[in-house]
Amino acid sequence: MNFEIKFRGIAVRWFTNVFLIVVAVVLVVAVLLSAFISSSYIERVRSLGNDYAYDFSVLKQTNADNFKDVAISVSQSFAYKDKIEVQIFDKNGDMFLSTTGVLPENNTAPDYEEALKSEDNTASYNGKNAGGEKVYAVTTAIYDKSGEYVGAYRWVTSLKATNRQITIDIAIIALFSLIIFAISIISGRFFIKSIVIPIREVSNMSRKIAMGEFDGHIKIDSNDEIGELCDAINSMAGELNQAEKMKNDFISSVSHELRTPLTAIKGWGETAKMSLGTDEELVGRGLDVVLSEAERLSSLVEELLDFSRMQSGRLTVNVQPINIVDIVSVAADMYTELAKKQGLEISFTKPEHEIKVLGDTDRLKQVFINIIDNAVKYTEKGGLVLITTEREEGCVKIIIKDTGVGIPAQDIDHVKEKFFKSNKTVRGSGIGLAVADEIMKQHNGLIFLESTEGVGTTVTVVFPLYEEPEQQQPVSTEEVILKKEDEIPETEEIKEETDKVPEEIFETEE
């Protein structure tokens, strides 16, 4: 329900933040454009009316005596009677002439009164006449040279055709506005749909992931940010699915690793108990097995604890100058007997000189035990585990090479990841190499793996060399005294130097 409210919220935000703004802008533009068109047409009518009535401008040169005669004469020869009507007013304000030949019953003319009051003697009227028809009229008042009012002429034209054209243009503007609104609504609907559907898919996928279902997939074909989000969710689900599978495999593997020694301890413990006082040799064998398996359990538990520390960032090392050769030698010796029992050979030739690094003895021993253990586990009978050291400028390489089954090419980049096991048929928890890699990082070192399936694996462990700080030799008290005496000049030398000083510097002013 919450998701649906959010989806409707997207539509509401689009409506208020986008559509209403578009509507407001379009309406403002439409109103301004309509007003401009209307005023343009009226201005056009005024311009044409003035042009048509130009002949009557000669009345401006008349006086009270000849005003009517000139008006009648111009009216008789007026050529645009079908375009406009020209009305003539005398000095008393009465209309006495019209180019139509018929005087209107109601000669009310608002623009006539305004023209008399106007500074430029002209006024216009846009409204309805006595018959209710929309007209446009302009009145011009006439004054003689002495400034005496002699009359006025007024041209009038119908706005029927003009208003019809204005209406058509405004209708076209309104139609375009509606088209813009429709396009905005349709495009907005598709836009919202293009967002809401992926978000709904992401939401459903997120809920599935929250419930532990990682095998879903969002099917959205988009190259924009929404598509990138869906791809990221799909990638995350895939990684989580893989991690979940690896975790389950890890739990199964650890359970097996714990069950096997526990079974041996329980079995041999019961056997030893029943053999007490009757078969001391069997009791001894049983105790050896119990101790051996207990040590194995202890190692596994310590590995799990180290993994927990690594995950929480509490895996620490206490470094000091150590001989790395000794640590490798101890780790190799621990597996020598086991290798012989499995028909393998471990070869390690100790260098003649020490190779010092800064490291934690116990942690580094754990690293090499893990690597050698893997080499022994994955090498079949008759194979060889070869351990060599190479000293280069500023670093040392410990190389552990085996002739085992190797690692598939597609797994080589994942073997240092937690829970990962390339070969699930061989014992192991799948976290040993991840812990070893973390320990090496804390020693400013690196672990490199090279492997060919069916040929073997080479693990290279690289350390920065430790350089002894230069120590200064202690200086005896006698040497210090002799050195001080050498720095003191002889008396004669002091005297000679004093003799060289100019005498002027000892003179005083008189």
CORWO-V948641 format. One record per backbone hydrogen bond with DSSP energy under -0.5 kcal/mol. NH is the residue of the N-H (numbers start at 1). CO is the residue of the C=O. E is the energy in kcal/mol with one decimal. If there is no record, write none. Layout:
<<NH CO E> <NH CO E>>
This chain:
<<5 1 -1.9> <6 2 -2.0> <7 3 -2.3> <8 4 -2.6> <9 5 -2.0> <10 6 -1.5> <11 7 -1.5> <12 8 -2.5> <13 9 -2.6> <14 10 -2.3> <15 11 -2.5> <16 12 -2.7> <17 13 -2.8> <18 14 -2.2> <19 14 -2.1> <20 15 -2.5> <22 18 -2.5> <23 19 -2.9> <24 20 -2.6> <25 21 -2.7> <26 22 -2.8> <27 23 -2.8> <28 24 -2.5> <29 25 -2.6> <30 26 -2.9> <31 27 -2.9> <32 28 -2.7> <33 29 -2.8> <34 30 -2.7> <35 31 -2.8> <36 32 -2.4> <37 33 -2.6> <38 34 -2.8> <39 35 -2.7> <40 36 -2.3> <41 37 -2.5> <42 38 -2.4> <43 39 -2.5> <44 40 -2.1> <45 41 -2.5> <46 42 -2.6> <47 43 -2.4> <48 44 -2.6> <49 45 -2.9> <50 46 -2.4> <51 47 -1.9> <52 48 -2.9> <53 49 -2.4> <54 51 -1.2> <55 52 -0.5> <56 53 -1.2> <57 54 -1.9> <58 55 -1.2> <59 56 -1.7> <60 57 -1.6> <61 58 -1.8> <62 59 -1.7> <67 63 -1.4> <70 66 -2.4> <71 67 -2.1> <72 68 -2.6> <73 69 -2.4> <74 70 -2.6> <75 71 -2.2> <76 72 -2.1> <77 73 -1.4> <78 75 -0.9> <83 80 -1.2> <84 80 -2.2> <85 156 -3.0> <87 85 -0.5> <87 154 -3.5> <88 97 -2.6> <89 152 -3.3> <90 94 -2.5> <93 90 -1.8> <96 88 -2.0> <96 94 -0.6> <97 88 -1.2> <99 86 -2.0> <101 98 -1.7> <107 105 -0.7> <112 109 -1.1> <113 109 -1.1> <114 110 -1.6> <115 111 -2.3> <116 112 -1.5> <117 113 -0.8> <118 114 -1.3> <121 118 -0.7> <123 139 -1.8> <125 137 -2.7> <127 125 -0.5> <127 135 -1.8> <129 133 -2.3> <132 129 -1.8> <135 127 -3.8> <136 157 -2.6> <137 125 -2.5> <138 155 -2.1> <139 123 -2.7> <140 153 -2.7> <141 121 -2.7> <142 151 -3.5> <144 148 -2.4> <147 144 -1.8> <150 142 -2.5> <151 142 -1.2> <152 89 -2.2> <153 140 -1.9> <154 87 -3.0> <155 138 -2.0> <156 85 -3.0> <157 136 -2.2> <159 134 -2.8> <163 159 -3.5> <164 160 -2.0> <165 161 -2.1> <166 162 -2.7> <167 163 -2.8> <168 164 -2.1> <169 165 -2.6> <170 166 -2.8> <171 167 -2.5> <172 168 -2.3> <173 169 -2.4> <174 170 -2.9> <175 171 -2.7> <176 172 -2.7> <177 173 -2.3> <178 174 -2.6> <179 175 -2.4> <180 176 -2.5> <181 177 -2.5> <182 178 -2.8> <183 179 -2.9> <184 180 -2.6> <185 181 -2.6> <186 182 -2.9> <187 183 -2.9> <188 184 -2.5> <189 185 -2.5> <190 186 -2.3> <191 187 -2.7> <192 188 -3.3> <193 189 -2.6> <194 190 -2.4> <195 191 -1.0> <195 192 -0.6> <196 192 -3.7> <197 193 -2.1> <199 195 -2.2> <200 196 -3.0> <201 197 -2.4> <202 198 -3.1> <203 199 -3.0> <204 200 -2.7> <205 201 -2.7> <206 202 -2.7> <207 203 -2.3> <208 204 -2.1> <209 205 -2.7> <210 206 -2.6> <211 207 -1.4> <212 209 -1.5> <213 208 -3.3> <214 212 -0.7> <219 217 -0.6> <220 218 -1.1> <222 220 -1.2> <228 224 -2.2> <229 225 -2.4> <230 226 -2.5> <231 227 -2.6> <232 228 -2.4> <233 229 -2.5> <234 230 -2.7> <235 231 -2.7> <236 232 -2.7> <237 233 -2.8> <238 234 -2.4> <239 235 -2.7> <240 236 -3.0> <241 237 -2.6> <242 238 -2.5> <243 239 -3.0> <244 240 -2.9> <245 241 -2.4> <246 242 -2.7> <247 243 -2.7> <248 244 -2.5> <249 245 -2.6> <250 246 -2.6> <251 247 -2.9> <252 248 -2.6> <253 249 -2.9> <254 250 -3.3> <255 251 -2.5> <256 252 -2.1> <257 253 -2.8> <258 254 -2.5> <259 255 -2.7> <260 256 -2.4> <261 257 -0.9> <262 258 -1.7> <263 259 -2.7> <264 260 -2.1> <265 261 -3.1> <266 262 -2.8> <267 263 -2.8> <268 264 -2.9> <269 265 -2.2> <270 266 -2.2> <271 267 -2.2> <272 268 -2.8> <273 269 -2.2> <274 270 -2.2> <275 271 -1.4> <276 272 -0.5> <276 273 -0.9> <278 275 -2.1> <279 275 -2.6> <283 279 -2.0> <284 280 -2.4> <285 281 -2.3> <286 282 -2.5> <287 283 -2.6> <288 284 -2.4> <289 285 -2.4> <290 286 -2.6> <291 287 -2.8> <292 288 -2.6> <293 289 -3.1> <294 290 -2.4> <295 291 -2.2> <296 292 -1.9> <297 293 -2.6> <298 294 -2.6> <299 295 -2.3> <300 296 -2.1> <301 297 -2.9> <302 298 -2.5> <303 299 -2.1> <304 300 -2.3> <305 301 -2.5> <306 302 -2.5> <307 303 -2.3> <308 304 -2.4> <309 305 -2.6> <310 306 -2.6> <311 307 -2.4> <312 308 -1.8> <313 309 -0.6> <313 310 -0.8> <314 309 -3.0> <315 309 -0.9> <316 314 -0.9> <319 317 -0.7> <320 359 -1.5> <322 357 -2.7> <324 322 -0.9> <324 355 -2.3> <326 323 -0.7> <327 323 -1.1> <328 324 -2.2> <329 325 -2.5> <330 326 -2.3> <331 327 -2.3> <332 328 -2.4> <333 329 -2.5> <334 330 -1.7> <335 331 -0.6> <335 332 -1.0> <336 332 -0.6> <336 333 -0.8> <337 333 -0.6> <339 335 -2.5> <340 336 -2.0> <341 337 -2.2> <342 338 -1.5> <343 340 -1.4> <344 339 -3.7> <345 383 -1.2> <347 345 -0.6> <347 385 -2.9> <348 346 -0.5> <349 387 -0.8> <350 348 -0.6> <357 322 -2.3> <358 464 -0.5> <359 320 -2.3> <359 357 -0.7> <361 359 -0.6> <364 360 -2.8> <365 361 -2.2> <366 362 -1.8> <367 363 -1.7> <368 364 -2.2> <369 365 -2.5> <370 366 -2.0> <371 367 -2.1> <372 368 -2.7> <373 369 -2.5> <374 370 -2.2> <375 371 -2.2> <376 372 -2.5> <377 373 -2.7> <378 374 -2.3> <379 376 -0.9> <382 343 -2.5> <383 380 -1.8> <385 345 -3.1> <386 384 -0.5> <386 401 -3.4> <387 347 -3.2> <387 385 -0.5> <388 386 -0.5> <388 399 -2.4> <390 397 -2.4> <392 390 -0.6> <392 395 -2.5> <394 392 -0.5> <395 392 -1.3> <396 463 -2.4> <397 390 -3.2> <398 461 -2.9> <399 388 -2.8> <399 397 -0.6> <400 398 -0.5> <400 459 -2.8> <401 386 -3.0> <401 399 -0.6> <402 457 -2.6> <403 384 -1.0> <405 378 -2.3> <411 408 -1.6> <412 408 -0.9> <412 409 -0.5> <414 411 -1.9> <415 411 -0.9> <417 414 -2.1> <419 430 -0.7> <420 417 -1.3> <420 430 -0.5> <424 422 -0.6> <426 423 -1.0> <435 431 -2.4> <436 432 -2.3> <437 433 -2.5> <438 434 -1.9> <439 435 -2.4> <440 436 -2.3> <441 437 -1.9> <442 438 -1.7> <443 439 -0.7> <443 440 -0.7> <444 441 -1.4> <445 440 -3.3> <446 462 -1.5> <448 460 -2.8> <450 458 -2.4> <452 456 -2.3> <454 405 -3.6> <455 452 -2.4> <456 452 -2.1> <458 450 -3.5> <459 400 -2.7> <460 448 -2.7> <460 458 -0.5> <461 398 -2.9> <461 459 -0.5> <462 446 -2.5> <462 460 -0.5> <463 396 -2.5> <465 394 -1.8> <466 356 -2.9> <467 465 -0.5> <468 466 -0.5> <480 476 -1.7> <481 477 -2.2> <482 478 -2.4> <483 479 -2.2> <484 480 -2.1> <485 481 -2.3> <486 482 -1.9> <487 483 -1.2> <488 484 -0.8> <488 485 -0.7> <489 487 -0.5> <494 490 -1.8> <495 491 -2.4> <496 492 -2.8> <497 493 -2.1> <498 494 -2.1> <499 495 -2.3> <500 496 -1.0> <501 498 -1.3> <505 502 -0.9> <506 503 -1.9> <507 504 -1.2>>
